[in-house]
């Protein structure tokens, strides 16, 4: 297929791989040219096609096609928190992958939502409401608002407290 030539239609613009017009906002909603993307299958396709390249830029890779996208804050959503029988805590992400939760990267955003680093620490993931609830079920409060995570018999200190959310 040949790329378009000439002038775009009035009020529109041609898109390139470098300037796709696609972005993921802070609330993990997809947009194209400032119009919300609402079709569930397109949202799922974009969620599962999101990758971070060697330079730290986000791309959508669908088959042989790809383009860069803008990510305003978190690139992934933590959908589920699991504790394995051997007391490890893992998260399942919006791209349908799972990985161990790196407790050292757990942060409480100013709006009261947990986030963590994923993809070998290269990307931020924001907890969904369900995942936040699941994480909350594992938390215990200690002295001074200090938080601990209970995974089976393990009680692990977290780098956040209830009294001073991190930015």
C-alpha positions in Angstrom: 0.0 0.0 0.0 1.4 3.4 -1.0 1.5 6.1 1.6 -0.8 9.0 1.0 0.4 12.0 -1.1 -0.8 15.5 -1.4 -2.7 17.5 1.2 -4.7 15.7 3.9 -8.4 16.3 4.1 -9.4 19.5 5.8 -8.9 19.4 9.6 -6.9 16.2 9.4 -3.2 15.3 9.1 -1.1 12.5 7.7 0.3 10.2 10.4 3.8 8.7 10.4 5.5 6.1 12.5 7.2 8.9 14.4 4.0 10.9 14.8 1.1 8.5 15.0 -1.3 10.7 16.9 -1.9 7.8 19.4 -1.5 8.4 23.1 -2.1 6.7 26.4 -3.3 9.1 29.1 -2.7 9.1 32.8 -5.9 7.2 33.4 -4.7 4.5 30.9 -7.2 5.5 28.3 -6.3 5.3 24.6 -6.7 8.4 22.3 -6.1 9.1 18.6 -5.9 12.7 17.5 -7.5 13.7 20.8 -10.5 11.4 20.1 -11.1 8.6 22.7 -10.7 5.1 21.4 -13.6 3.2 22.8 -13.9 -0.1 20.9 -13.0 -2.9 23.4 -11.2 -5.0 20.8 -9.0 -2.1 19.7 -8.2 -1.3 23.3 -7.3 -4.9 24.0 -5.2 -5.0 20.8 -3.3 -1.8 21.8 -2.8 -3.1 25.4 -1.3 -6.3 24.2 0.8 -4.7 21.4 2.5 -2.1 23.6 6.3 -2.5 23.9 9.1 -0.3 25.1 12.1 -0.1 22.8 15.8 -0.1 23.7 15.8 3.8 23.9 12.8 3.8 26.3 10.3 4.9 23.7 6.9 3.3 23.6 5.7 1.6 20.5 2.6 -0.3 19.3 3.8 -3.3 17.3 1.0 -5.1 15.4 2.3 -7.7 13.0 4.9 -6.1 10.8 3.5 -2.6 11.5 4.6 -0.3 14.3 4.5 3.3 15.4 5.7 5.4 18.3 3.0 6.5 20.8 2.9 9.0 23.7 2.5 7.7 27.2 1.6 10.4 29.7 2.3 8.4 32.9 2.0 4.7 33.4 2.2 2.5 30.4 0.7 -0.6 31.9 -2.1 -1.4 34.3 -1.7 -4.0 37.1 -4.9 -6.0 36.7 -4.3 -8.8 39.3 -2.1 -9.4 42.4 -1.3 -13.0 43.1 0.5 -14.8 45.9 2.0 -18.1 45.0 2.1 -21.1 47.4 5.8 -20.3 47.9 4.9 -16.8 49.1 6.0 -14.8 46.1 3.9 -11.9 45.0 3.3 -11.4 41.3 1.3 -9.0 39.1 -0.6 -9.6 35.9 -0.5 -6.7 33.5 -2.8 -5.2 30.9 -0.5 -6.6 28.2 -1.4 -10.1 29.4 2.0 -10.8 30.9 2.9 -11.6 34.5 6.0 -10.8 36.5 7.2 -10.7 40.1 6.2 -7.6 42.0 9.4 -5.6 42.8 8.4 -4.4 46.3 11.2 -1.8 46.3 9.5 0.0 43.4 6.0 0.2 45.0 4.8 3.8 45.3 1.7 5.5 46.4 0.8 8.3 44.0 -0.6 11.5 45.3 -4.1 10.4 44.2 -3.9 7.4 46.5 -3.3 4.8 43.8 -0.4 2.4 44.0 2.1 2.0 41.1 5.2 0.0 40.6 8.0 -0.5 38.0 7.7 -3.4 35.5 9.5 -4.6 32.4 12.8 -4.8 34.3 12.2 -1.5 35.9 11.8 0.3 32.6 8.1 1.1 32.7 5.5 2.3 35.2 2.4 0.3 36.0 -0.6 1.7 37.8 -2.9 -0.6 39.9 -6.5 -1.0 38.7 -9.2 -0.7 41.4 -9.4 -4.5 41.7 -5.6 -4.9 41.9 -5.4 -2.1 44.5 -8.1 -4.0 46.6 -6.2 -7.3 46.2 -3.0 -5.6 47.3 -4.8 -3.9 50.2 -5.9 -7.3 51.4 -2.2 -8.2 51.8 -1.2 -5.0 53.6 -0.7 -4.5 57.4 -0.1 -1.2 59.0 2.7 -0.8 61.5 3.9 2.0 63.8 3.9 5.4 62.2 1.8 4.4 59.3 4.5 2.1 58.0 3.1 -0.6 55.6 4.0 -4.2 55.4 2.9 -6.8 52.9 1.9 -10.2 54.3 2.5 -13.1 51.8 1.8 -16.3 53.6 4.2 -16.4 56.6 6.4 -13.6 55.2 5.9 -10.0 56.4 7.8 -7.6 54.1 8.4 -3.9 54.8 7.3 -1.6 52.0 9.0 1.6 50.9 5.8 3.6 51.4 3.7 4.6 54.4 0.2 5.9 54.8 1.4 9.2 56.3 3.6 10.4 53.4 2.6 9.2 49.9 5.5 9.3 47.4 5.3 11.5 44.3 
